[in-house]
Amino acid sequence: MTILNDIKEKIKGYKEEIFIVLIITLCLLIGFGLGRLSKIADKKTPITIEMPKIGKEIGLSNINTSTSTEIYVASKNGTRYYSPWCEGVKKISPKNIVEFTSREEAESAGYTKATNCPGL
C-alpha cells in the first residue's frame, strides 16, 4: 500500500500535465477512428432501388416501360386495380389480367383502387 500512496503523492504535482496529455491522446484516438471509418465508407457500394421486374411471372405482356412509369393491372372479373407488385396480383389468373397505363384509364374502365395495395 505504501507504493500506491507514493505514486499518488508524486502524481499530485502533475495533475494539469496529465490532464493535458490525456486530452491530446483522446483527440488523437478520435482522429484515427474517424480516418478508419472514412476509409471503410469508401469501400461500401451504394444502395440502388430498382423497379420490380414486370413480366411473365405475373402474366403481363411486354409493356414499354420506358415511355410509361405507371402500370396498373386488374382482373377482368374484378372491380379493383393494383400496382404490379401488390400481393393481390398473384391471385389473378394470367388469362384474366387487364393492363392499364394510368390510374385514370383504370378508373374510366370502372375499376377502383385496391385498399390493400400500399402506394396506390
C-alpha positions in Angstrom: 0.0 0.0 0.0 2.8 2.3 0.6 3.9 2.1 -3.1 0.4 3.3 -4.2 0.5 6.1 -1.8 3.9 7.1 -3.0 2.7 7.1 -6.6 -0.3 9.2 -5.7 1.9 11.8 -3.9 4.1 12.1 -7.0 1.2 12.5 -9.4 -0.5 15.3 -7.3 2.1 17.8 -8.6 1.5 16.9 -12.2 -2.4 16.9 -12.4 -2.6 19.6 -15.1 0.1 18.0 -17.3 -1.5 14.5 -17.0 -4.9 16.1 -17.9 -3.5 17.7 -21.0 -1.7 14.5 -22.1 -5.0 12.6 -21.7 -6.9 15.2 -23.7 -4.3 15.1 -26.5 -4.3 11.3 -26.5 -8.1 11.2 -26.7 -8.1 13.6 -29.6 -5.6 11.5 -31.5 -7.6 8.3 -30.9 -10.8 10.0 -32.2 -9.0 11.3 -35.3 -7.6 7.9 -36.0 -11.0 6.3 -35.6 -12.7 8.8 -37.9 -9.9 8.2 -40.5 -10.6 4.5 -40.4 -14.3 5.0 -40.7 -13.9 7.2 -43.8 -11.8 4.5 -45.4 -14.4 1.9 -44.7 -17.1 4.1 -46.1 -15.2 4.4 -49.4 -15.3 0.7 -49.9 -19.1 0.3 -49.5 -21.2 0.1 -52.6 -24.2 2.5 -52.7 -27.7 1.2 -52.4 -29.8 1.2 -55.6 -33.5 1.0 -55.8 -34.9 -0.6 -58.9 -38.4 -1.1 -60.2 -39.6 -4.6 -59.9 -39.3 -6.7 -63.0 -42.7 -7.0 -64.6 -43.1 -9.9 -66.9 -44.3 -13.4 -67.5 -44.2 -14.4 -63.8 -47.4 -12.4 -63.2 -48.9 -12.8 -66.6 -48.2 -9.3 -68.1 -47.4 -8.7 -71.7 -44.4 -6.8 -72.7 -45.3 -3.2 -71.9 -42.8 -0.5 -73.0 -41.9 0.8 -69.5 -39.5 3.4 -70.9 -42.5 5.6 -72.1 -44.7 4.9 -69.1 -43.6 4.6 -65.5 -47.1 3.8 -64.3 -48.5 0.4 -64.9 -51.7 -0.9 -63.2 -53.4 -4.3 -63.5 -56.8 -5.6 -62.7 -58.8 -8.8 -63.2 -61.5 -9.0 -66.0 -63.8 -10.4 -63.3 -62.9 -7.9 -60.5 -63.6 -4.3 -59.6 -60.2 -3.2 -58.2 -56.9 -2.3 -59.9 -53.4 -2.9 -58.4 -49.8 -2.0 -58.9 -47.9 -5.0 -60.4 -46.0 -5.7 -57.2 -49.1 -5.9 -55.0 -50.0 -9.2 -53.3 -53.4 -9.2 -54.9 -52.0 -9.5 -58.4 -50.7 -13.0 -57.6 -54.3 -14.2 -57.1 -55.3 -13.1 -60.6 -55.2 -15.7 -63.3 -52.9 -14.7 -66.1 -55.7 -15.1 -68.7 -57.9 -12.6 -66.7 -55.3 -9.8 -66.4 -56.2 -6.4 -67.8 -53.4 -3.8 -68.1 -53.6 0.0 -67.7 -51.0 2.7 -68.2 -52.6 5.2 -65.8 -54.9 5.4 -62.8 -57.3 7.5 -64.9 -57.5 4.8 -67.5 -58.3 2.1 -64.9 -60.9 4.3 -63.2 -62.6 5.2 -66.5 -62.9 1.5 -67.2 -64.9 1.2 -63.9 -62.2 -0.1 -61.6 -61.4 1.4 -58.2 -58.0 1.4 -56.4 -57.3 -1.6 -54.1 -57.2 -0.6 -50.5 -54.8 -3.4 -49.5 -52.1 -2.2 -52.0 -49.6 0.2 -50.5 -48.5 3.0 -52.7 -51.8 3.5 -54.6 
